[in-house]
Amino acid sequence: MDRCGHHKRGCRSALSASITLVSALRSLVIKERPTSQRRLAPEPGMKPIIIGTAGHIDHGKTSLVKALTGIDADRLEEEKRRGITIDLGFAHLELVAPSGEKLRLGFIDVPGHERFVRNMLAGVGGMDMVLLVIAADESIKPQTREHFEICRLLSISRGITVITKADLVDEDTLSVVKLEVDDFVRGSFLDTARSPIVSVSAITGAGLDELKHEIVRLAADVPARDTDAILRLPVDRAFVMKGFGTVVTGTLIAGKIKKEEEVEIFPEKKRARVRGLQVHGAATDQAVAGQRTAVNLSGVQLEELGRGMTLASPDTLGTTQRLDVQIGIHQRIHQALLVRQAQGACQVRLDDVRIQQQHRIVRFQRQ
């Protein structure tokens, strides 16, 4: 039983939802910008990096983000009242690597409860790297596994395993947890041969500097996003802000967006004008690929917008009823799906997936 009063159901909900969407370099010196500068617009040439969290409920993801950035990513009253993350939360941090390269780190904090896995999935698509958070006093739990598998299915290729709450256990227990984690991630993108395990405490601050060092090290290998490509901004939030009107937010995955330009909302093909832009809460005239962006739109109502839509340059994208896909199915997927054979054309739907395999159609349905 979890602290919300719900019984655990293992990996079933996350694996089902994912089908629908189809050593350490401690010599680094990192300079952290003062808190007073955190609301300033990003400097030109600053490399944007999007970092997401993943892991079981109550393993300290939000506390870790706050310890790193000073920002509480839980923004909803219900989240603060219940003490759990329900929807996506956001924070940011600026670091400077020894080479002099300036990094703007945008953090996406995801909910760990299985009931909010759809919200988690909405946040992982634009990540450059992930922090897989595992509590030292509990080790690997069901949502640790499902979040890890989702990251693998979505081909996230960089990350750090963070053992939190290290202050709650002794050294022997911590060593055992590290061994368990090492075995758990072996052969994956988080294999310890290429990705570190860092033990931290959000309470005492132990290990946070080492974690920042490792983030900077991995950030050096993140390729720059294409700012000259067609503008694409998948929407993960839409809301009305008093005095401003309709606002959408998301990770700008390609191209750039400028104040006062016209954009088109897909798949609705609705035109709107960009009234204003913010990057990590700071007003700016332009946002570029790789940045967390808030767009104030005119000419469109909140009821016409929703999570999963995409902002793009006008007349650049189109809708289709056919697509080619490559689907990876985890070995435990039979636990989450009802499978039955059917005859007919191969189709892909929002609520089920039909796959043509060896001259037969296998239909997968969510339970």
C-alpha positions as CSV (number, residue, x, y, z in Angstrom):
1,M,0.0,0.0,0.0
2,D,1.4,3.4,-0.9
3,R,1.0,6.6,1.0
4,C,-2.0,7.6,-1.2
5,G,-3.8,4.5,0.0
6,H,-3.6,2.6,-3.3
7,H,-2.3,-0.9,-3.8
8,K,0.7,-1.3,-6.2
9,R,0.0,-2.9,-9.5
10,G,3.6,-3.3,-10.7
11,C,4.6,-2.2,-14.2
12,R,1.2,-2.8,-15.9
13,S,0.0,0.8,-16.3
14,A,3.3,2.3,-17.4
15,L,4.1,-0.4,-19.9
16,S,0.6,-0.2,-21.4
17,A,0.7,3.6,-21.7
18,S,4.2,3.5,-23.2
19,I,2.9,1.2,-26.0
20,T,0.4,3.9,-27.0
21,L,3.2,6.4,-27.5
22,V,4.9,3.9,-29.0
23,S,34.6,7.1,-13.2
24,A,33.7,10.4,-12.3
25,L,35.7,13.5,-13.4
26,R,35.9,15.1,-10.0
27,S,38.6,17.6,-11.2
28,L,35.9,19.7,-12.9
29,V,35.3,23.2,-11.5
30,I,31.8,24.4,-11.8
31,K,30.7,28.0,-11.1
32,E,27.0,28.4,-10.1
33,R,25.3,31.7,-10.9
34,P,23.8,33.7,-8.0
35,T,20.2,33.2,-7.3
36,S,19.5,36.9,-8.1
37,Q,20.5,36.2,-11.8
38,R,18.3,33.1,-12.3
39,R,15.4,35.1,-13.6
40,L,17.4,36.9,-16.3
41,A,16.9,36.0,-19.9
42,P,19.4,33.3,-21.2
43,E,22.6,34.7,-22.6
44,P,23.2,34.2,-26.3
45,G,25.4,31.1,-26.9
46,M,24.3,29.4,-23.7
47,K,23.9,25.7,-24.3
48,P,20.4,24.5,-23.2
49,I,20.2,21.0,-21.7
50,I,16.9,19.3,-20.6
51,I,17.2,17.0,-17.7
52,G,14.4,14.8,-16.4
53,T,13.8,12.8,-13.3
54,A,12.5,9.3,-13.1
55,G,11.8,6.9,-10.2
56,H,9.4,5.6,-7.6
57,I,7.1,7.7,-5.6
58,D,8.6,9.3,-2.5
59,H,12.2,8.5,-3.5
60,G,13.1,12.2,-3.4
61,K,13.0,13.4,-7.0
62,T,11.4,16.8,-6.2
63,S,13.6,17.3,-3.2
64,L,16.7,16.5,-5.3
65,V,15.7,19.1,-7.9
66,K,15.1,21.7,-5.2
67,A,18.5,20.9,-3.6
68,L,20.2,21.4,-6.9
69,T,18.3,24.5,-8.1
70,G,16.7,26.1,-5.1
71,I,13.3,25.8,-6.8
72,D,10.4,23.8,-5.6
73,A,9.0,22.1,-8.7
74,D,5.7,21.2,-7.0
75,R,3.5,24.1,-8.1
76,L,-0.1,22.8,-7.4
77,E,-1.9,23.2,-4.1
78,E,-2.9,19.6,-4.1
79,E,0.7,18.5,-4.5
80,K,1.8,20.5,-1.5
81,R,-1.2,19.3,0.5
82,R,-0.7,15.6,-0.3
83,G,3.1,15.7,-0.4
84,I,3.3,14.0,-3.8
85,T,4.0,15.2,-7.3
86,I,0.9,14.9,-9.5
87,D,1.9,16.7,-12.7
88,L,5.1,17.9,-14.4
89,G,7.2,20.4,-12.5
90,F,10.0,22.6,-13.8
91,A,13.2,24.2,-12.5
92,H,16.4,25.5,-13.9
93,L,20.1,26.0,-13.1
94,E,23.0,27.7,-14.8
95,L,26.5,26.2,-14.6
96,V,29.8,27.0,-16.3
97,A,32.1,24.2,-17.3
98,P,35.9,24.4,-17.0
99,S,36.1,25.0,-20.7
100,G,34.1,28.2,-20.2
101,E,31.0,26.8,-21.9
102,K,27.8,28.1,-20.2
103,L,25.1,25.6,-19.6
104,R,21.4,26.3,-19.0
105,L,20.0,23.3,-17.3
106,G,16.2,22.9,-17.5
107,F,14.8,20.2,-15.1
108,I,11.6,18.4,-15.7
109,D,10.3,16.7,-12.5
110,V,7.9,13.9,-13.1
111,P,5.4,12.2,-10.8
112,G,6.4,8.8,-9.5
113,H,2.9,7.4,-8.7
114,E,1.6,4.8,-11.1
115,R,-1.7,6.6,-11.4
116,F,0.0,9.6,-12.9
117,V,2.2,7.8,-15.4
118,R,0.6,9.6,-18.3
119,N,1.8,12.8,-16.9
120,M,5.2,11.3,-16.5
121,L,5.2,10.2,-20.2
122,A,4.3,13.8,-21.3
123,G,7.6,15.0,-19.8
124,V,10.2,12.5,-21.0
125,G,10.0,13.1,-24.7
126,G,12.3,16.1,-24.8
127,M,14.9,15.0,-22.3
128,D,18.6,15.1,-23.2
129,M,19.4,13.1,-20.1
130,V,17.7,11.5,-17.1
131,L,18.4,11.2,-13.4
132,L,17.1,7.8,-12.3
133,V,16.4,8.4,-8.6
134,I,16.5,5.5,-6.2
135,A,16.1,6.0,-2.4
136,A,18.8,4.4,-0.3
137,D,16.3,3.2,2.3
138,E,14.1,1.4,-0.2
139,S,16.3,0.5,-3.2
140,I,14.6,-0.6,-6.4
141,K,10.7,-0.4,-6.4
142,P,8.0,-1.0,-9.0
143,Q,7.9,2.5,-10.4
144,T,11.7,2.5,-10.5
145,R,11.4,-0.4,-13.0
146,E,8.6,1.1,-15.0
147,H,10.1,4.5,-15.4
148,F,13.4,2.9,-16.3
149,E,11.7,0.8,-19.0
150,I,9.9,3.8,-20.4
151,C,13.2,5.7,-20.7
152,R,14.7,2.7,-22.6
153,L,11.6,2.4,-24.9
154,L,11.9,6.1,-25.7
155,S,15.6,5.7,-26.5
156,I,17.0,8.1,-23.9
157,S,20.7,7.5,-24.2
158,R,22.3,9.5,-21.3
159,G,21.7,9.6,-17.6
160,I,22.9,9.3,-14.1
161,T,21.7,7.0,-11.4
162,V,21.2,9.0,-8.2
163,I,20.9,7.2,-4.8
164,T,19.0,9.7,-2.6
165,K,18.4,9.8,1.1
166,A,22.0,8.5,1.7
167,D,21.9,10.1,5.2
168,L,19.2,7.6,6.3
169,V,21.3,4.5,6.0
170,D,24.7,3.2,7.1
171,E,27.7,2.6,4.8
172,D,27.1,-1.2,4.6
173,T,23.4,-0.7,3.5
174,L,24.5,1.9,1.0
175,S,27.0,-0.5,-0.5
176,V,24.4,-3.2,-0.8
177,V,22.0,-0.8,-2.6
178,K,24.8,0.2,-5.0
179,L,25.4,-3.4,-5.9
180,E,21.7,-3.9,-6.5
181,V,21.5,-0.9,-8.7
182,D,24.7,-1.9,-10.6
183,D,23.0,-5.2,-11.4
184,F,19.7,-3.6,-12.3
185,V,21.2,-1.1,-14.9
186,R,23.7,-3.5,-16.4
187,G,23.6,-3.6,-20.2
188,S,21.5,-0.4,-20.5
189,F,22.3,3.2,-21.2
190,L,22.8,3.6,-17.4
191,D,25.4,0.7,-17.2
192,T,28.1,1.8,-14.7
193,A,30.7,1.2,-17.3
194,R,29.6,4.5,-19.0
195,S,27.3,6.1,-16.5
196,P,28.0,6.9,-12.8
197,I,26.1,6.1,-9.7
198,V,26.1,9.1,-7.3
199,S,24.9,9.0,-3.7
200,V,23.4,12.2,-2.3
201,S,21.4,13.7,0.5
202,A,19.1,16.6,-0.2
203,I,19.1,17.2,3.6
204,T,22.8,17.5,4.3
205,G,23.9,18.4,0.7
206,A,26.3,15.5,0.6
207,G,27.1,14.4,-3.0
208,L,25.4,17.3,-4.7
209,D,28.7,18.8,-6.0
210,E,29.7,15.4,-7.4
211,L,26.4,15.2,-9.1
212,K,26.8,18.6,-10.7
213,H,30.3,17.5,-11.9
214,E,28.8,14.5,-13.6
215,I,25.9,16.5,-15.1
216,V,28.5,18.8,-16.7
217,R,30.5,15.9,-18.0
218,L,27.5,14.3,-19.7
219,A,26.3,17.7,-21.0
220,A,29.5,18.0,-23.0
221,D,28.4,15.1,-25.1
222,V,24.9,16.3,-25.8
223,P,24.6,17.5,-29.4
224,A,23.3,20.9,-30.1
225,R,19.7,21.0,-31.3
226,D,19.0,22.3,-34.8
227,T,17.9,25.9,-34.5
228,D,17.5,26.3,-38.3
229,A,15.0,23.4,-38.6
230,I,11.2,23.9,-38.8
231,L,9.8,25.2,-35.5
232,R,8.3,22.4,-33.4
233,L,7.1,22.8,-29.9
234,P,5.0,19.9,-28.4
235,V,2.6,21.3,-25.9
236,D,2.7,19.7,-22.4
237,R,0.6,22.4,-20.6
238,A,-2.0,24.9,-21.6
239,F,-3.6,27.4,-19.2
240,V,-4.9,31.0,-18.9
241,M,-2.8,33.5,-17.0
242,K,-4.6,36.6,-15.6
243,G,-3.6,39.7,-17.5
244,F,-1.9,37.7,-20.3
245,G,-4.4,35.3,-21.6
246,T,-3.7,31.9,-23.2
247,V,-0.3,30.3,-22.5
248,V,1.2,27.0,-23.6
249,T,4.5,25.5,-22.5
250,G,6.8,22.8,-23.8
251,T,10.3,21.9,-24.8
252,L,11.2,23.6,-28.0
253,I,12.7,20.5,-29.8
254,A,13.6,22.2,-33.1
255,G,13.9,25.6,-34.8
256,K,13.3,28.9,-33.1
257,I,10.2,31.0,-32.1
258,K,10.0,34.8,-32.0
259,K,7.7,37.3,-30.4
260,E,5.0,38.6,-32.7
261,E,5.3,35.9,-35.3
262,E,2.5,33.7,-36.5
263,V,2.4,30.0,-35.6
264,E,0.1,27.1,-36.5
265,I,-1.3,24.7,-33.9
266,F,-1.4,21.1,-35.1
267,P,-3.4,18.9,-35.7
268,E,-6.1,21.5,-35.4
269,K,-4.5,23.8,-38.0
270,K,-5.4,26.8,-36.0
271,R,-3.4,30.0,-36.5
272,A,-2.3,32.2,-33.6
273,R,0.1,35.1,-32.9
274,V,2.9,35.0,-30.3
275,R,2.2,37.8,-27.9
276,G,5.1,37.0,-25.6
277,L,7.8,34.4,-24.7
278,Q,9.4,33.3,-21.5
279,V,12.3,30.9,-21.0
280,H,12.5,29.5,-17.5
281,G,10.3,32.4,-16.3
282,A,12.3,35.2,-17.9
283,A,10.9,37.3,-20.7
284,T,12.7,37.0,-24.0
285,D,12.1,38.0,-27.7
286,Q,13.2,34.7,-29.0
287,A,13.5,31.0,-27.8
288,V,15.6,28.4,-29.5
289,A,15.7,24.6,-29.7
290,G,16.5,22.9,-26.5
291,Q,14.9,25.5,-24.2
292,R,11.8,25.1,-21.9
293,T,9.5,27.7,-23.4
294,A,6.2,29.4,-22.4
295,V,4.3,31.0,-25.3
296,N,1.6,33.6,-24.7
297,L,-0.8,33.2,-27.7
298,S,-3.5,35.5,-29.1
299,G,-6.3,34.4,-31.4
300,V,-6.9,31.1,-29.7
301,Q,-8.9,30.0,-26.7
302,L,-7.8,27.6,-24.0
303,E,-10.6,25.2,-25.0
304,E,-8.9,24.8,-28.4
305,L,-5.6,23.7,-26.9
306,G,-4.4,20.6,-25.1
307,R,-1.4,18.5,-24.1
308,G,-0.1,16.6,-27.2
309,M,-0.7,19.4,-29.7
310,T,2.3,21.0,-31.5
311,L,3.2,24.6,-32.4
312,A,4.9,24.9,-35.7
313,S,5.6,27.4,-38.4
314,P,2.5,27.9,-40.6
315,D,2.0,25.5,-43.6
316,T,5.0,23.4,-42.7
317,L,3.4,20.2,-41.2
318,G,0.5,18.1,-42.2
319,T,-1.7,15.4,-40.8
320,T,-1.7,11.8,-41.9
321,Q,-3.6,8.5,-41.4
322,R,-0.6,6.3,-42.1
323,L,2.9,6.0,-40.7
324,D,5.8,3.6,-40.5
325,V,6.8,2.7,-36.9
326,Q,9.3,0.5,-35.2
327,I,7.9,-0.9,-31.9
328,G,10.0,-2.4,-29.1
329,I,8.1,-4.7,-26.8
330,H,9.5,-5.4,-23.4
331,Q,9.7,-9.1,-22.3
332,R,7.2,-8.5,-19.5
333,I,4.6,-6.8,-21.8
334,H,2.3,-9.9,-21.6
335,Q,1.6,-8.9,-18.1
336,A,0.0,-5.6,-19.2
337,L,-1.7,-6.5,-22.5
338,L,-4.5,-8.7,-23.7
339,V,-3.4,-10.3,-26.9
340,R,-5.6,-11.8,-29.5
341,Q,-5.0,-12.7,-33.2
342,A,-7.1,-10.9,-35.8
343,Q,-7.2,-10.7,-39.6
344,G,-7.2,-7.5,-41.5
345,A,-5.1,-4.5,-42.4
346,C,-2.3,-3.3,-40.1
347,Q,-3.5,-0.3,-38.1
348,V,-2.2,1.9,-35.4
349,R,-4.7,3.5,-33.0
350,L,-4.6,5.6,-29.9
351,D,-6.2,2.9,-27.8
352,D,-4.6,-0.2,-29.2
353,V,-1.8,-1.3,-31.5
354,R,-2.1,-3.8,-34.3
355,I,1.2,-5.2,-35.5
356,Q,1.7,-7.3,-38.6
357,Q,4.1,-10.0,-37.6
358,Q,4.9,-13.1,-39.7
359,H,1.8,-12.8,-41.9
360,R,-0.6,-12.3,-39.1
361,I,-2.1,-9.4,-37.2
362,V,-1.5,-9.3,-33.4
363,R,-3.7,-6.8,-31.6
364,F,-2.6,-5.4,-28.3
365,Q,-5.2,-3.7,-26.0
366,R,-4.7,-1.9,-22.8
367,Q,-6.4,-3.5,-19.8
